[in-house]
Amino acid sequence: MATFFHDLGHALEWRAKGETLRVEAWGPDAVRVRATPGGPLLHDLPGALLPEAAPTGDKPVITIGAHTATLVNGALTVRIDARTEGKIVPELLPSAGQVTFLRTDDGSELLAEEPHHFWWPGARLATSTGNGYHRLEQRFRAYDGERMYGLGQHTHGLLDQKGAVIDLVQRNAEVTVPFLLSSRGYGLLWNSPAIGRVELAETGTRWVADSARQIDYWVTAGEPADILRRYADATGHPPVLPEWAAGFWQCKLRYRTQDELLGVAREYKRRGLPLDVIVCDFFHWTHLGEWRFDPAEWPDPQAMVDELAAMGVRLMVSVWPSVSPLSENYATMLDHGLLIGTEQGPIAHADWPDKGLAAYSAQVAFYDATHPEGRAFVWDRLRDHYHRQGITTFWLDACEPELKPGHPANLRYHAGPGLEVGNLYPRENARMVWEGLRAEGETEIVSLNRSTWAGAQRYGAALWSGDIATTFASLRAQIKAGLNVMLSGIPWWTTDIGGFHGGDPDDPAYRELLVRWFQYGAFCPLFRLHGFRGPEQKLEPAMTGLPNEVWSYGEEAYPILRDYLHLRDRLRPYVMEQMREAADTGLPPMRPLFVDFPQDPGSWTEGGTSFLLGPDLLVAPVTEAGAREREVYLPAGAEWTDAWTGQRHAGGAVVRVAAPLERIPLFLRDGAVLPIAPREEA
């Protein structure tokens, strides 16, 4: 039996029945596991792991026995078994080669593969889809009481996702980042951008890639904060968020002209309100895929950028990956293979309005962000038409990309077939802006993305939660979605404050929602007001919503919103401390209570109705219409001070606190002092 095992020095390999399985030390307390159903491992497949995260320092300890082999790398031990049910068999069963992850300190089981059946299939299943590709399954055992977090951003309203089935595919407001953090003390990255799903069932966990060539995943062990640090080391740390990006971003769908946008910025400054970013949304362009201002509506972008800069405001411009047949670039990009191709049918992938069309619809294609030449081509246009006019901040909208219909099996990217690499697109799109700006000497790089994938944080990619509903239920779901994003390694995140679809600024019920959402937004990593206000209307180049500025919501709401603008401004030094911590260690600025209090059972069961912003501030948003008080769980292991009243509370208990419309419950940890109280009037 020992001949099935091979000690490679830095890795333990099992080869049997055509399968190659390799377990390799990949950073402290972590391993990478790869399995290919036939022949040697493949080393050129796209993924999230950085090569430099591979073995450093001491080699792992590898021990090979007659029927078992182990690799020990710090806190994590991995065992491969060549027997089934304790019996040595002359012919290997499908379950032979089963992998178990153990805690090194006491030898207890952390995570284990589990075959689906005692005969067939085993824990790893490869079903041919032709031409060397397989439908790949990886099964793990289920554990009573286990809780599972991360996995990107979803609208299901769950913090703990145990019991859910999560599609591994990019959609508007549904973002795949295939990293899972378990309450049992491990983190697992499914290191594949393939389309598929993960099933977190009571009977077991199953990862599925619909069509790919190799199983590839990474596991680390430790407390939640340790797991997040190791994950950042393995996939990349974010840069430090620029100071200006920690301020307030004003946006709506949409400012139609240069004069309208400048008028809003001037009014913020006239009122003495903080404003750091203002956004020029879609349809500012001549045609999709020309990436330039329409001079009829934006006659002098350089003058606009200069005036905004004099006010201390940056202009962010919406950039779509879509290329209309009317674009001056379409033929060139098509001829040079820079558009996403298809297995069958024409190059067009979506119908979308464009200027100059009586029917307001064209069959638009998408540039291939996985193609280095495609990224370079688009950046050249962004540089010539935006960056040379002083614009350095880009909103990468519809970057799933927004296919209509979404048939990834029919797509062909430079990086590979759509089913194998489809989830990679938004990360590579952010990479386009990152590499382009770096080449121009820029150092403060932020792009705002509607979708993302593992490793995008290293390209300065922020995420927002897409086109979401304007309801209290949506607000509740956003809080949990944001916390799971933080646990997925993406520390820059925001929502459309107030939601996207609808919302009447003159409706008292909606005004209450907007106030509560704005209060929550003031404590998110990014603080951004956006949305389409008013009734639905036809999607066309002339469309725009109702007003969406802080003074748009009536005399009762305005002073509350104004006060939270100033509160966020006062808290910026503290927010920036957390952003530097995120860059240094991977610890996200906004996080569930259990990240800081893993030994407190109540922090795991609280459910994501509150969160920590950094180590010292507990935020408890109000998410029910008409509520003027709420219950808050305060973690054990600290004393908590009500930031508004000064009342002290012992941890490990639920307290009921007042929450009038002007107040979001806030608690300070162990006597921390932060500038939360209202500013003194001169």
Secondary structure by P-SEA (a helix, b strand, c coil): ccccccccccbbbbbcccbbbbbbbccccbbbbbbbccccccccccccccccccccccccbbbbcccbbbbbcccbbbbbbcccccccccccccccbbbbbbccccccccbbbbbccccccccbbbbbccccccbbbbbbbbbccccccccccccccccccccbbbbcccccccccccbbbbcccbbbbccccccbbbbbcccbbbbbcccccccccccccccaaaaaaaaaaacbbbcccccccccccccccccccaaaaaaaaaaaaaacccccbbbbccccccccccccccccccccaaaaaaaaaaacbbbbbbbbccccccccaaaaaaaacccccccccccccbbbbbcccccccccccccccccaaaaaaaaaaaaaccccccccbbbbcccccccccccccccccccccccccccaaaaaaaaaaaaaaaaacccbbbbbbccccccccccbbbbccccccccaaaaaaaaaaaaaaaaacccccccccccccccccccaaaaaaaaaaaaaaaacccccccccccccccccccccccccccccccaaaaaaaaaaaaaaaaaaaaaaaaaaaaaaccccccccccccccccccccccccccccccccbbbbbbccccccbbbbbbbcccccccccccccccccbbbbbbbccccccccccccccccccccccc
